[in-house]
Amino acid sequence: MLKQQLNFKLSQKLSPQQIQLMKLIQLPTQAFEQRIKQELEENPALEDGKEEKIDEYEDLGNENTPEDDYDSETIETDIDVDEYLSDDEIPSYRLNANNYSADDEDRQVPYAAGTSFTQHLKTQLSTVRLEETEEEIAEFLVGSVDESGYIRRSVQDIVDDLAFTQNIYTDEETVEKVLKKVQKLDPAGVGARSLEECLIIQLNRKEPTKQVELAKDIMERSFDHFSKKHYTKLLSRHDITEDELRDAIEVIEHLNPKPGGAYSGNTRMVEHVIPDFTIKIEDGELQLTLNGRNAPEMHISRDYNNMLKGYKESKEKTKAQKDAVMFIKQKLDAAKWFIEAIKQRQQTLMVTMSSIMNYQKEYFLTGDERNLRPMILKDIADEIEMDVSTVSRVANSKYVDTPYGTKLIKEFFSESMKNDQGEDVSTREIKKILEMSIEEEDKRKPLTDEKLAKVLKDKGYPIARRTVAKYREQLDIPVARLRKEI
């Protein structure tokens, strides 16, 4: 049996203008400038501040802005507003009212110029004396070198691939012979199949001093003991003194574990950080400024405004004129909305960063990370009466220039823990003290996680050993055994 009924439901939906604002807020300065450039190219009714301004639209955010010049109802009542809103020329952000993730955005892959690492190696092959078949094998081997400078495949796999993909039938002995020649290319260590082999290749190119010969002997006979810092076993196995071992380790530490690292960056895009805010200390007080590139001067095109006025004043209105005026109104509305969104973006950024600055005032005055207060997104969101997602957009993509360096804003956020006096302290503060404790330790006898937990407890931070291990890993600090020095 079929039934028909009415259901009432309340739902929340972001308006196109809100979506546009949120997308603008999350953009850092450089991307924001690109977005403005794109809008200027797409909308001829929008102009930047280099042109002459229209006095009556100098401040489009003002409530006194005259609307009768391009209000869709006052110009001509017989224009179908629905038809105007559904026109193909309407900007896409006005049609996309649904919430969607940043993953749905178009991402263009930039191309960077420069000589690639592979090309650099192939150029060198022209100086090596090789037979025709050997040259083909050498080019294949160079093509197998990864961005770190290693060939991470077995010789047998390479022999098989040469047969299947290059129609070159050879054996392991020939490939090994050609590989030795490839390993003579620059940078030293390229073409190695392991870290051990990479370091040995580099040592073979050094002047054969006593320290270098000992370093080679350690790499060839005791690489496993060296990598695990079993210094006692090294002293016994090679029958050397601590001073001799220390000299050999110093030689090894100056080698390059990633010989391709200097070249692989040529094909990558270099990221430049432009601070969105600047915090300065003047007379003991904090001064916050927004990067001027975030506050461009934009205005409505005088030509488009005059075209709309001309239509309003004309007595005879043809179908072609009505079509033209709808197009003009679309562009004027889009320009007005974009300028308003820019102003709201500026206000949101300043309000949010000002709140963060005041919340972390003690840190910004001293630069000591131990003075960072526990702060989560909700703390700032509640203070400025905005949504947590808005604060997140500001914190995740914006940088601030401080007297202590350029910082990512999200670095000022951290969870809280209780100290021995029951006070809330920032986990960043605890990590800083943990880092300082490790820096001050005796490197001949590094502190284990258990001992570090005891040190922190003595300083008033009662945290468990597993928490110490978690913080140590987040700080990218190795375990005690790997921090040992002789």
C-alpha positions in Angstrom: 0.0 0.0 0.0 1.4 3.4 -1.0 1.4 6.3 1.5 2.1 9.9 1.0 3.3 12.1 3.8 5.1 15.3 4.6 8.3 15.4 6.7 9.8 18.6 8.2 13.6 18.5 8.6 16.1 21.2 9.7 19.5 21.0 7.9 22.5 23.2 7.9 24.1 24.2 4.7 27.0 26.5 3.9 26.1 29.3 1.5 28.3 29.8 -1.6 29.8 33.0 0.0 30.8 31.1 3.1 32.4 28.4 1.0 34.4 31.0 -0.9 35.5 32.7 2.4 36.6 29.4 4.0 38.6 28.5 0.8 40.3 31.9 1.0 41.1 31.7 4.7 43.0 28.5 4.3 45.3 29.9 1.6 48.8 31.1 2.7 50.0 34.5 1.3 51.6 33.1 -1.9 48.6 31.0 -2.9 46.3 33.9 -2.0 48.0 36.1 -4.5 47.6 33.5 -7.1 43.9 33.2 -6.3 43.5 37.0 -6.7 45.4 36.9 -10.0 43.1 34.1 -11.2 40.0 36.1 -10.2 41.2 39.2 -12.0 41.8 37.2 -15.2 38.3 35.6 -15.0 36.3 38.6 -14.0 36.7 41.7 -16.1 34.4 43.7 -13.7 37.1 43.3 -11.0 40.2 45.5 -11.0 43.2 45.9 -8.7 44.2 49.1 -6.8 46.7 50.2 -9.5 43.8 51.6 -11.6 41.7 54.6 -10.8 39.1 53.9 -8.1 35.4 54.5 -8.3 34.6 56.9 -5.5 31.2 55.5 -4.6 32.6 51.9 -4.4 35.8 52.8 -2.7 34.7 50.8 0.3 32.4 48.0 -0.9 32.1 46.6 2.6 30.4 49.8 3.8 26.7 49.5 4.5 26.3 52.9 2.8 27.4 51.5 -0.6 24.7 52.5 -3.2 23.0 49.4 -4.4 20.5 50.9 -6.8 23.2 51.1 -9.5 23.3 47.4 -9.9 20.6 45.9 -7.8 18.8 43.2 -9.9 15.3 44.4 -8.7 15.7 48.2 -9.1 17.1 48.2 -12.7 14.5 46.3 -14.5 11.7 44.3 -12.9 10.9 42.3 -16.0 14.3 40.5 -16.0 13.9 36.9 -14.9 16.1 36.6 -11.8 16.0 32.8 -11.8 17.2 32.8 -15.4 20.0 35.2 -14.4 21.1 33.0 -11.5 21.2 29.9 -13.7 23.3 31.5 -16.4 26.5 29.6 -17.4 28.6 32.6 -16.6 28.0 32.4 -12.9 31.2 31.7 -11.0 31.4 28.0 -10.0 31.7 28.7 -6.3 28.2 30.2 -6.4 26.8 26.9 -7.7 28.6 24.6 -5.3 26.7 24.9 -2.1 27.5 21.5 -0.7 30.3 21.0 1.8 33.2 19.1 0.4 36.8 18.3 1.4 40.0 19.9 0.1 40.7 16.6 -1.6 38.1 17.5 -4.3 40.1 20.6 -5.4 42.1 20.6 -8.6 45.8 20.3 -7.9 48.1 21.2 -10.8 51.6 19.6 -10.7 54.2 22.2 -11.3 57.2 21.4 -13.5 60.7 22.5 -12.5 63.6 23.0 -14.8 67.2 21.7 -14.2 69.4 18.8 -15.0 68.1 15.6 -13.4 70.4 13.3 -11.4 70.0 10.5 -14.0 71.0 12.9 -16.9 74.0 14.0 -14.8 75.2 10.4 -14.6 74.5 9.7 -18.3 76.5 12.7 -19.3 79.5 11.3 -17.4 79.2 7.9 -19.2 80.4 9.5 -22.4 83.9 9.8 -20.8 84.1 6.1 -19.8 85.5 3.6 -22.3 82.8 1.0 -22.8 82.0 -1.6 -25.5 78.6 -1.3 -27.2 76.9 -3.9 -25.0 78.5 -2.6 -21.9 77.3 0.9 -22.7 73.7 -0.3 -23.0 74.1 -2.1 -19.6 75.7 1.0 -18.0 72.7 3.2 -19.2 70.3 0.7 -17.8 72.2 0.7 -14.4 72.2 4.5 -14.3 68.5 4.4 -15.0 68.1 2.1 -12.0 69.8 4.5 -9.6 67.3 6.1 -7.2 67.3 9.7 -6.0 69.5 8.8 -3.0 72.2 7.4 -5.4 71.6 3.7 -4.7 70.7 0.7 -6.9 68.3 -1.2 -4.6 68.0 -4.4 -6.8 70.0 -7.6 -7.0 72.3 -8.2 -9.9 70.3 -11.3 -10.9 67.1 -9.1 -11.1 69.0 -6.7 -13.3 70.2 -9.5 -15.6 66.6 -10.7 -16.0 65.3 -7.2 -16.7 67.9 -6.6 -19.3 66.8 -9.7 -21.1 63.0 -9.1 -20.9 62.9 -5.3 -21.4 66.0 -4.4 -23.4 66.6 -7.7 -25.3 70.2 -7.8 -23.9 71.3 -11.2 -22.9 74.2 -11.1 -20.4 75.4 -12.7 -17.1 76.0 -11.5 -13.6 79.7 -11.3 -14.0 79.4 -8.8 -16.9 76.9 -6.7 -15.0 79.2 -6.7 -11.9 82.1 -5.5 -14.2 80.0 -2.7 -15.7 78.6 -1.7 -12.2 82.2 -1.2 -10.9 82.7 1.3 -13.7 79.3 3.1 -12.9 80.4 3.3 -9.3 83.4 5.4 -10.4 81.1 8.2 -11.5 80.5 11.3 -9.4 79.3 11.8 -6.8 81.4 9.3 -4.9 79.3 6.4 -3.6 76.8 6.5 -6.4 75.6 3.1 -7.7 76.1 1.3 -4.4 73.7 -1.4 -3.4 73.9 -0.8 0.4 75.0 1.8 2.8 78.1 -0.3 3.6 79.1 -0.5 0.0 78.4 3.3 -0.5 80.8 4.2 2.4 83.5 1.8 1.3 83.4 3.3 -2.3 83.9 6.8 -0.8 86.7 5.6 1.5 88.5 4.0 -1.5 88.7 7.4 -3.1 90.3 9.1 -0.1 94.0 9.4 0.5 95.0 6.1 2.3 96.0 7.5 5.7 96.0 5.3 8.8 92.6 6.6 9.9 91.1 5.9 6.5 92.5 2.4 6.3 91.1 1.6 9.7 87.8 3.1 8.7 87.7 0.8 5.6 88.7 -2.2 7.8 85.8 -1.5 10.2 83.3 -1.1 7.3 84.4 -4.3 5.6 84.7 -6.5 8.7 82.5 -5.0 11.4 79.8 -2.8 9.8 77.1 -4.4 11.9 78.9 -3.7 15.2 79.6 -0.1 14.0 76.0 0.6 13.0 74.8 -0.6 16.4 77.6 1.3 18.2 79.1 -1.8 19.9 82.3 0.1 20.5 83.7 -2.4 23.0 83.5 -5.2 20.4 85.2 -3.0 17.8 88.1 -2.2 20.2 88.6 -5.9 20.9 88.1 -7.2 17.3 90.4 -4.7 15.6 92.9 -4.4 18.5 92.9 -0.6 18.6 92.7 2.1 21.2 89.8 4.4 21.9 91.6 7.4 20.3 92.2 5.4 17.1 88.6 4.3 17.0 87.5 7.9 17.6 89.6 9.1 14.7 88.2 6.4 12.4 84.6 7.2 13.4 85.3 10.9 12.6 86.4 9.9 9.1 83.2 7.8 8.6 81.0 10.6 9.9 82.2 13.0 7.2 81.1 10.6 4.4 77.8 11.1 2.5 75.2 8.4 3.2 73.0 9.7 0.3 75.3 10.7 -2.6 72.4 11.5 -4.8 70.8 13.9 -2.4 72.6 17.0 -3.8 71.2 16.4 -7.3 67.7 14.9 -6.7 66.5 18.3 -5.5 67.0 19.7 -9.0 63.7 18.2 -10.2 61.7 19.2 -7.2 59.8 22.4 -6.5 61.5 24.7 -3.9 59.0 25.9 -1.3 59.4 29.4 -0.2 57.8 30.4 3.1 56.3 33.9 3.2 55.2 34.9 6.8 51.5 35.9 6.9 52.0 37.8 10.2 54.8 39.6 12.0 55.1 40.0 15.7 57.5 42.6 17.1 58.3 43.7 20.6 58.1 47.4 21.1 58.5 49.0 24.6 57.8 45.6 26.2 54.5 45.2 24.3 53.7 42.8 21.4 52.8 44.4 18.1 51.0 42.2 15.5 50.8 43.1 11.8 49.4 41.3 8.8 51.5 40.9 5.7 50.5 43.7 3.3 50.2 41.2 0.5 47.1 39.8 2.3 45.3 43.2 2.0 45.2 44.1 -1.7 43.3 47.0 -3.0 40.4 45.9 -5.2 37.5 47.8 -6.8 34.7 47.5 -9.2 35.5 48.3 -12.9 34.2 51.8 -13.9 33.5 50.6 -17.4 31.2 47.8 -16.3 29.4 50.2 -13.9 28.9 52.7 -16.6 27.5 50.0 -19.0 24.9 49.1 -16.3 24.0 52.7 -15.8 23.6 53.1 -19.6 21.1 50.3 -19.7 19.1 51.7 -16.8 18.9 55.1 -18.5 18.0 53.8 -22.0 14.3 54.0 -22.9 14.1 51.1 -25.3 15.4 47.8 -24.0 16.0 45.0 -26.5 16.5 41.3 -25.8 20.2 41.6 -26.6 20.5 44.5 -24.1 18.8 42.4 -21.4 21.2 39.5 -22.1 24.1 41.8 -21.9 23.0 43.4 -18.6 22.5 40.0 -17.0 26.1 39.1 -17.9 27.3 42.5 -16.5 25.3 42.0 -13.2 26.8 38.6 -12.8 30.3 39.9 -13.0 29.6 42.9 -10.8 28.0 40.6 -8.1 30.9 38.2 -8.3 33.4 41.1 -8.0 31.5 42.5 -5.0 31.4 39.2 -3.2 35.1 38.5 -3.8 36.1 41.9 -2.4 33.9 41.3 0.6 35.4 37.9 1.1 38.9 39.4 1.0 38.0 41.9 3.8 36.4 39.2 5.9 39.5 37.0 5.4 41.7 39.9 6.7 39.5 40.4 9.7 39.4 36.7 10.5 43.2 36.3 10.2 43.9 39.2 12.5 41.3 38.3 15.1 42.5 34.7 15.3 46.3 35.5 15.4 45.7 38.3 17.9 44.0 35.9 20.2 46.8 33.3 19.8 49.4 36.0 20.5 47.7 37.2 23.7 47.2 33.6 24.8 50.9 32.8 24.4 52.1 36.3 25.4 54.8 35.1 27.8 56.3 32.9 25.1 56.4 35.7 22.5 58.0 38.0 25.0 60.7 35.6 26.0 61.1 33.0 23.1 61.4 30.3 25.7 59.4 27.2 24.7 59.0 26.3 28.3 56.7 29.3 28.6 54.2 27.9 26.0 50.8 27.4 27.6 48.7 24.4 26.8 46.4 25.5 24.0 44.0 23.6 21.8 41.9 24.9 18.8 38.8 25.1 21.0 40.4 27.5 23.4 40.9 30.1 20.6 37.6 29.3 18.9 35.7 30.0 22.1 37.6 33.2 22.7 36.9 34.7 19.3 33.5 33.0 19.0 34.2 31.3 15.8 34.1 27.7 14.7 37.0 25.3 15.5 37.4 24.5 11.7 38.1 28.2 11.0 40.9 28.4 13.6 42.2 25.1 12.2 42.4 26.6 8.7 44.4 29.6 10.0 46.7 27.5 12.1 47.5 24.8 9.6 48.7 26.9 6.7 50.0 30.2 8.1 53.4 31.4 9.3 54.3 34.1 11.7 57.6 36.0 11.8 58.7 36.4 15.4 61.9 37.7 17.0 62.9 34.1 17.4 62.4 33.0 13.8 59.5 32.1 11.4 57.1 29.7 13.0 54.1 27.7 11.7 51.2 28.8 13.8 50.0 25.3 14.6 53.3 24.7 16.5 51.9 26.9 19.3 49.1 24.4 19.9 49.7 21.6 22.3 47.9 19.3 24.8 48.2 19.7 28.6 49.5 17.5 31.3 49.6 17.9 35.1 52.9 18.6 36.9 53.6 17.5 40.5 51.8 20.6 41.8 48.6 19.8 39.9 49.1 22.6 37.4 48.4 22.3 33.7 51.6 22.4 31.6 52.1 22.1 27.9 53.5 18.9 26.4 55.7 21.2 24.3 57.3 22.4 27.6 57.9 18.8 28.6 59.4 18.0 25.3 61.7 21.0 25.5 63.0 19.9 29.0 63.4 16.3 27.7 65.5 17.6 24.8 67.6 19.7 27.1 68.1 16.8 29.5 69.4 14.6 26.5 71.7 17.4 25.4 73.2 17.7 28.9 73.7 13.9 29.4 77.1 12.2 29.4 77.4 10.8 25.9 79.6 8.0 27.1 76.7 6.8 29.2 73.5 8.1 27.7 70.3 8.1 29.8 67.8 5.4 29.0 64.1 6.2 28.8 63.6 4.9 32.3 66.3 7.2 33.6 65.0 10.1 31.6 61.6 9.6 33.2 63.2 9.8 36.6 65.0 13.0 35.6 61.7 14.6 34.5 60.0 13.4 37.7 62.7 15.1 39.8 62.1 18.3 37.8 58.4 18.1 38.6 57.0 16.3 35.6 55.7 12.8 36.6 55.4 11.0 33.3 55.7 7.3 32.5 58.6 5.7 30.6 56.5 4.9 27.6 55.5 8.6 27.4 59.1 9.6 27.4 59.8 7.1 24.6 56.9 8.6 22.6 58.1 12.2 23.1 61.7 11.2 22.2 60.5 9.6 19.0 58.5 12.7 18.1 61.6 14.7 18.6 63.5 12.3 16.3 66.0 11.4 19.0 67.4 7.8 18.9 67.5 5.4 21.8 70.3 5.6 24.4 72.6 3.0 22.8 72.6 4.9 19.5 73.4 8.2 21.2 76.6 6.7 22.7 79.9 8.3 22.0 83.5 7.3 23.0 
